[in-house]
Amino acid sequence: MSISGSRLGRDLALGVAAGLISGFFGVGGGIIVVPILVIALHVAQKRAQATSLVMISCGGIAGVISYAIASSIAWVPALFIVIGSLSGAWIGAHIVQKLPDRGLQLAFGVLLTLIALRMLFFSPAASAGEVPALTALVIIGYLISGLAMGVFSAILGVGGGILLIPILIFFFGFSQLLASGTSLLVMIPTALLGATRLSRAGLTNWPMGLRLGAGAICGAFAGALLAFRVSGPVLQIGFALLLIAVSAQMIWRSARHEAPVDAPS
C-alpha cells in the first residue's frame, strides 16, 4: 500500500531523531519513539512498542558498526548477554500480550522518570575499568543481565540499553562507551525477536517500523560519531528534562485511562 510523502517524511524524521539518541547514548531509541507514537500519532501502546522494536533493530546495526570501528564493543561478553536476552525477549513478548495498555503506559512513564533522574544525577567516570575475566560467576552474571534486558525490552518496547548499560558499568567495570557499544550489539537480535514474536499477535507494524528504521540508521551513525567527540553534559540535562516532560504526559494519560487507536500503516 502506498503512503503519502508527508507520512514517509514524518516517519523518517522521527527515526533520525531516535537514531541520534540511540547512537549517542547506546540505547534503542524506543524511549523517544514510543511516547511520540502514543501521544502525538495516537497509536495503541502495545502496537507502538512492537513497532518500535523493528526500528531499534535497524538503528542498532548502524551504531554497532561505528562503535566496532572504535573498538568499543566487548564481543565475548556480548555473546553471553545475547543468550540471556533472547530468552528474556521470548518471555517478555508473551507477558506483554497479557498486560493492559493502562498499566503499560504507567510503567513506561515511571521508567522514563527513573531514566531522567539517572541522567541528571549520575555521571560515569571517564576512565574505564578492566572488563572482568570470564569466570563462571561472571558468565552467570552476563546471562542474568541479558535475561532482565530481554524481558524489559519486550514488555516496554525499548532496546533495553537503559537497563543494561548501568549494569555493565556498576557491576562489570565497563566504561560508558564500551557499555554503550556492547548494548547496541545485544539489542539487535533481542529487539528483532521481540518484534517477530509480537507480529504473531498482529501488534507489529512492519512498514512503519522499517520506515522509522531507515531514518534511525542515518541518525545512529551521526549519534555514535558524536559520542566519541562530545562529553555531552548539557545534552544529557536537556534530554533528561525532555524525558520528565514526556513521562509526566504518559502517566497523566494512564490516569485518565485514554485508549489510543491504531494509526494506519
N, C-alpha and C positions, 0 to 999 in steps of 0.2 A: 504494500500500500504506500502511495506517495505521501510525502509530508510537505508542509509549507516551508518556504525559506525561513520565515520568522521562527518557526519551531526548531528547525535544524540549527539556526544560529544561536537560539537560546540554549539548546542542549550542549552545543559545542563550547559556548562561553562558560556555562556552568561547569562543564568538565575541565576546562582550562584552569578555572579558579580552584577547583578541588585538587587538580593535579599539582598546582603550585604548593598547596598546603601539604599534600602527600609527599612530594619530593623534598620539601624543606624540613618538615618535622618527622618524616619516616612513618606517617600514619596513612590510613587508607583514603581519607577524604570523605568518608561517609558522614562524619560529624558536620560537614558543610552541606552535602547534597541531600541527605535525608530530611533535615528540617525544612530546607527550601522546597523540596518536592511536596512535603506535607502541608506547610503553611501557605506558600505562595501559589503552588500549582494544584493544590487540593487532591493529591494522590493519597490513597489509603496507606496507613502506616506500614502494614506488612508488605504491601506491594512496593512502596518506596524503599524499604530496607532490602528486599530481594533484588530490586533493580540496581541499587547502589553497589551490590556485590559484584555485578558484571563490570561496572566502571572501575572498581577497586582492582580487579584482576588485570585489567588493561593498563591502568596507570602504574601499577606496581612494576610491570616489566620495564618501563622506561626508567623508573627510579633505580631499579636494580642494576641496570646497565651503567648508569652514572656512578653509583656507589662502588660497583665492581672495578671500574677503571681506576678509582681512587683507593683500591684495596681496603675498603671499609665494609667488608662482609665476612662474617665468621661462618665459613661454609659447613664445616663438620657439625658444630652445634646446631646450625640451621636444619640439618638433616633430622636430628632427633626431635627438634621442636616441631617440624612439619609432621612427623609421625603422630605426635600427640595432638596437633591442631586439626588434622584431618579427622581424627576420631571425634574431637570436640565439635567440629562443624557438622558432622553427621548427626550427633546427638542434639545439638542446638537447633538444627533445621527441623527436627521432629518436635522439639519443645515449642518453637515459635508458633507453629500452627495451632497449638492448644491455648495460647495466651490471648487475652482480649486486647484490642487496639488501645483502649484507655490505659491499661497497665503498661503497655509498651511505650506509650507517649510519656507517661510519668517517669518510667525507668530511664528513658533517653534524656529527659530534662534533668534528672538528678545526675546522670552520667556527665553531661556537658558542664554542669556546675562544678563537679569534682575535678574535671579536666582543667577548667579555668582556674580553680584555686591552686592546682598543681603548677600551672604555668606562671601564676603570679608569685608564688612563694617558694618555688623550687628551682634552683639554678644548678645544673650538674657541673662538676668540676671540669675544667678544660683538659686536665691531664687524664690519661687513661690508665686504668689498672690493667694488669695482665689477665687475659682470659684464663680461667682455671683449667687445670689438667683434666682429662676425661676419666675421672674415676666413676665407679658405679653410682655413687651418690649424686654426682654432678649430672650424669646421664638421666637418672630418675628425675632430677630437678628440671632438666630441659623438657622431658616428656610431660611432666605435670604442668609446666608453664605453657606448653603448646596446647594441652587439653583445655586449660582455662581460656586461652586465647581463642580457640576454635569455637567453644560454646558461646563465648562473649560475642564473637564476630557474627555468628549465625542468628543469634537472638536479637541483636541490636542493629544489624546491617552495617557494621563498621569493619574496618580491616583487622582490628584487634591490636594494632601497634600501640595505641594509647594505654593498653594494659601491659603488653609485652615489654615495651621499652623501659618503663620504670623497673620491672622485674630484672631485666638484664643488667641494668645499671646498679641497682641496690644490692642484688643477691649474687651476681656473677662477675661484677667488676668491669663491665663493658664501658667504653667511652660513649658519649652521646651519639657521635657519628657512626661508630661501629654497631651500636644497638639499633640505630635507625636503618642502616643498610641491611642488617640481618632481618629486621622486622619486615621490611618491604619484600624480601625474598620469601619469607614464610607465608606472608599473606596472599600471595598469588594463587597457589593451589587451594589454600583454605577458603578464600572468597569464591573461587570458581566452583568448588564442591558445594558450598552453601547455595549459590545461585542455581546450580543444576538441580539440587535436591528440592528447592522451593519452586522450581518451574513445574514440577510434577503436580503441585497444588494450584497451578495457574497464577502464581504470585509474581514471577519474574517477567518483567517487560524487557525482553532481549533487544528489540530495536532501539528503544530509548537508552538502555544500558550501554549498547555499543556506540551510540552517538555521544553519550557522556564520556565513554572510554576513549574515543578518538581525541576529544579535547583534553582529557586527562593525560594522555601520552605526551602531548606537547607541553602541558603545564608541568608535568613531573620532571622532565628534562631540565627545564628552567629552574624549578624549585630546588632540585638536587645541586645544581651548579651554585646557586645562591647559598646553600647550606655550607659550602666549603669556603665561602668568601665573606659571609656576614655573621657577626655574633648574634644579631637579632633581638636584643633585649626590648627595644621599642616595639618591634613587630610582635613579640610574644605578649607584651602587655596589651597591645591593641587587639590581638586575636583573642586573648582571654576575656576582654571586655565584650567582644562580639559574642563569644560563647555564652556569657552570662545573660546577654540580652535574648539570644535565641532560646536558651534553656528556660528562661522565665516565660517566654511565649509558649513553649511546648507544655510546661507544667500548667499554665493557665488554660490551654486548650483541653488538657486532660481533665482539669477540674470542672470545665464546662461540659465535658463529655461530648465534644464535637466529633462527628464521624465524617471525615472527608471521603469523597467518592473518587474512583479511579479516573485518572486522566487518560485521554486517548494515546495510542502509540505514536 
